């Protein structure tokens, strides 16, 4: 590559590191071009997946302070810049890796720290954001319903007591 092209690539990768919520490094050795295209399409709503040169990626990562990624940049590498739902990307990569054993998840960076392949698999096992929000809303609704019945119980008890008192007065 010409020096100008290398500098432009480093700038583009640096921007990718800065603008992403998370970054995942994978090894793609053994995957065909059509399989890589299929993976890119699957991740497209939430991330970009691209094959990179290790030296240029290392320089871009160091430019943004991600020196911990350097050991992962060995062999054929591809980087996933996550700009959307991180769990959806983790599920997409994990599902693709199950179907295509040639894709190896090396690790990555998320929330200011390195993530290992094991942590990445745990992230992929989480339920989707929508499901977690629905469960949270259900739990909050149950708490509110419990509070309403707790506050309404003394009033209902008093009403029943007054009704019983009135019924006994009418019998007398």
C-alpha positions in Angstrom: 0.0 0.0 0.0 1.1 3.5 -0.6 1.9 5.6 2.4 -1.1 7.9 1.8 -3.4 4.9 1.5 -2.0 3.5 4.8 -2.6 6.8 6.6 -6.1 7.1 5.3 -6.8 3.5 6.4 -5.4 4.2 9.9 -7.6 7.3 10.1 -10.7 5.3 9.1 -10.0 2.6 11.6 -9.3 5.2 14.3 -12.7 6.7 13.6 -14.2 3.3 13.8 -12.7 2.6 17.2 -13.8 6.0 18.5 -17.4 5.8 17.2 -18.2 2.3 18.3 -19.7 1.1 21.5 -17.7 -2.1 21.3 -15.1 -3.8 19.1 -14.8 -7.5 18.5 -11.8 -9.1 16.8 -12.2 -12.4 14.9 -10.2 -14.7 12.8 -11.8 -15.5 9.5 -9.3 -18.1 8.1 -11.2 -20.6 6.0 -14.3 -18.6 5.3 -15.4 -17.9 1.7 -16.2 -14.5 0.3 -19.9 -15.4 0.2 -19.8 -16.5 3.9 -18.2 -13.2 4.9 -20.8 -11.3 2.9 -23.6 -13.3 4.6 -22.0 -12.3 8.0 -21.8 -8.7 7.1 -25.5 -8.6 6.0 -26.5 -10.3 9.3 -24.6 -7.7 11.4 -25.4 -4.7 9.2 -28.2 -3.1 11.3 -25.9 -2.9 14.4 -22.3 -3.2 13.3 -19.8 -3.2 10.5 -17.5 -6.2 9.9 -14.3 -5.8 7.9 -11.1 -7.6 7.2 -8.2 -5.5 8.3 -4.4 -5.4 8.2 -3.0 -6.1 11.7 -0.3 -3.5 11.6 -2.6 -0.7 10.5 -5.3 -1.8 13.0 -2.7 -1.9 15.8 -1.6 1.7 15.0 -5.3 2.8 15.0 -6.0 1.1 18.3 -3.0 2.6 19.9 -4.0 6.0 18.6 -7.2 5.8 20.7 -5.5 4.2 23.7 -6.5 0.5 23.1 -3.1 -1.0 23.5 -4.6 -4.1 25.0 -5.9 -5.2 21.6 -2.4 -5.7 20.2 -1.9 -9.3 21.3 -5.2 -10.2 19.5 -3.9 -8.9 16.2 -2.1 -12.0 15.0 -3.0 -14.1 12.0 -5.8 -13.1 9.6 -8.0 -10.6 11.5 -11.3 -9.0 11.0 -12.8 -6.3 13.2 -16.4 -5.7 14.1 -17.3 -2.1 15.0 -20.5 -2.2 17.1 -22.6 0.9 16.8 -26.0 -0.5 17.7 -27.2 -3.3 20.0 -24.1 -5.1 21.4 -26.1 -8.2 22.5 -27.6 -8.6 19.0 -24.1 -8.4 17.5 -22.8 -10.9 20.0 -25.7 -13.3 19.2 -25.1 -12.8 15.4 -21.4 -13.6 15.6 -21.9 -16.5 18.0 -24.7 -18.0 15.8 -22.5 -17.6 12.7 -19.5 -19.2 14.5 -21.7 -22.2 15.5 -22.6 -22.7 11.9 -19.1 -21.9 10.5 -16.4 -23.3 12.8 -13.8 -21.3 10.7 -14.9 -18.1 12.5 -12.9 -17.7 15.7 -13.8 -15.0 18.2 -10.5 -13.7 19.6 -11.9 -11.1 22.0 -12.4 -7.4 22.0 -13.1 -4.2 23.9 -16.3 -3.0 25.5 -17.2 -0.4 28.1 -13.6 0.7 28.5 -12.2 -2.8 29.1 -11.1 -5.9 27.3 -13.6 -8.8 26.9 -12.5 -12.4 26.5 -14.1 -14.9 24.2 -15.8 -16.5 27.3 -17.3 -13.1 28.3 -18.4 -12.6 24.8 -20.2 -15.9 24.8 -22.0 -14.9 28.1 -23.0 -11.7 26.4 -24.4 -13.6 23.5 -26.5 -15.7 25.9 -28.3 -12.7 27.2 -31.9 -12.1 26.1 -32.5 -9.3 23.7 -32.9 -5.7 24.8 -36.7 -5.8 24.1 -37.2 -8.9 26.2 -35.2 -7.5 29.1 -37.1 -4.3 29.0 -40.4 -6.2 28.9 -39.3 -8.2 32.0 -38.4 -5.0 33.8 -41.7 -3.4 32.9 -43.5 -6.5 34.2 -41.6 -6.5 37.4 -42.3 -2.8 37.9 -46.0 -3.4 37.1 -46.2 -6.2 39.7 -44.6 -4.0 42.3 -47.1 -1.2 41.6 -50.0 -3.7 41.7 -48.8 -5.0 45.0 -48.5 -1.4 46.4 -52.0 -0.6 45.2 -53.5 -3.6 46.9 -51.5 -2.9 50.1 -52.9 0.7 50.2 -56.4 -0.4 49.3 -56.6 -3.2 51.8 -57.3 -1.1 54.9 -60.0 0.9 53.1 -61.7 -2.3 51.9 -61.4 -3.8 55.4 -63.0 -0.7 56.9 -65.8 -0.8 54.3 -66.6 -4.4 55.1 -66.6 -3.6 58.8 -69.0 -0.7 58.3 -71.2 -2.9 56.1 -71.3 -5.6 58.8 -72.0 -3.0 61.5 -74.8 -1.6 59.4 -76.3 -5.1 58.9 -76.2 -5.8 62.6 -77.9 -2.4 63.4 -80.6 -3.2 60.8 -81.3 -6.6 62.5 -81.7 -5.0 65.9 
